[in-house]
Amino acid sequence: MLVPPHGGRLTHRQAMAEEAAELLSRLEDSKALTLNSRERSDLEMIGNGAMSPLEGFMCREDYESVVEAMRLSSGPIWPLPVVFSVKNDDPRVQPGESVALKDESGTIRGEMVVEEIFEADLRHEALETLGTMDTSHPGAAYLNFLSGRYLGGKIRSIRWRDTETFPDYRLDPRETRVLFRAKGWNTVVAFQTRNPIHRAHEYIQKCAMETVDGLLLHPLVGDTKNDDIPADVRMRCYEIILEHYYPPDRVAVSVFPAAMRYAGPREAVFHALLRKNYGCSHFIVGRDHAGVGNFYGTYDAQMIFDRFDRDELGIVPMKFEHAFYCLKCGGMATSKTCPHDSDKHVFLAGRKVRSMLAEGKTPPPEFTRPEVAEVLMRAAGKGDDR
């Protein structure tokens, strides 16, 4: 039996087909508020149940409880705010109004019934949730851009399948749960990534697969930093490595349409809880999960899970050490299994890989599989296009 959703019930506030057409017709003459890119991702994930038990953007009570205590006001663990920010050119609205939610292109993406309008202390939010106000942190830079006024209320989202990126892989929580049951899986480990898959990823995934029924490779395809490798390139890397190096009956792939907050420890818990909604019983937490720069300690994102009761979390964090290829061992290892000095270890940070690609240098096989390196080189305009 698959794990229950967070809060005990998988919410569903997404309109499709005839229902979506009726909702659009009703919203045509409504006031319209503009979603930024993160809010658009959040709207989709509230609507499809990935953010269960949320049914809309947070009102003040939930927002303040999450910022201060990493819990919703009703009690469940919830580490990050999910909020809608008033934009300077948004029309004035009042509690009780139903408003259309449009993306930046003007397409209606859903509806909110406004429950509350409140002022937020964005400095306090940044310090509590991110640990910094330094705008070199992308999450702090995002908050620095906001108005400081939030709207809360329940939503209905509209699913536009014909405009979605990666439609063949865009499974919502109900669909992944059906898939896992069809495969006969009861225990599923999720792996979060915003980078192309490399040997360290492969190593920890396969270690985890030894103890569960299946792996959900769940790459994030919402907003990331501008210098991150594009999602379409990353997806091609995943497809190739799964084709050649993984047993097909033990792996599923679905995109995770969340936007990155780069909130380090809090975001690690956030990512784990959302994967529980997708039906996963385990979640891989590696080195500096959801971190950026030097804002968080290497294993802070693992230690934060110790603050919570395992039964209340409802998903098992699988904590892995920093993995590398050891030239002396002749294979992948971590400090728990390898006795050799660091000069025998091959590990390349994402920044170093991007630099190599820009210089036309192929990442070594100790870092990534040759098939993946070829995709990266072609994407960088350095490979053979024959």
Secondary structure, DSSP 8 states (H G I E B T S, - for coil): -----GGGS----EE-HHHHHHHHHHHTTS-EEE--HHHHHHHHHHHTTTTTT--EE--HHHHHHHHHHSB-TTS-B--S---EE--TTS----TT-EEEEE-TTS-EEEEEEEEEEEE--HHHHHHHHTS---TTSHHHHHHHHS-SEEEEEEEEEE--GGG-SSGGG---HHHHHHHHHHHT-S-EEEEEESS---HHHHHHHHHHHTTSSEEEEEEB-S---TTS--HHHHHHHHHHHHHHHS-GGGEEE--B-------THHHHHHHHHHHHHTT-SEEEE-TTTT--TTSS-TTHHHHGGGGS-HHHH-SEEEE---EEEETTTTEEEETTT--S-GGGEE---HHHHHHHHHTT----TTTS-HHHHHHHHHHTT-S---
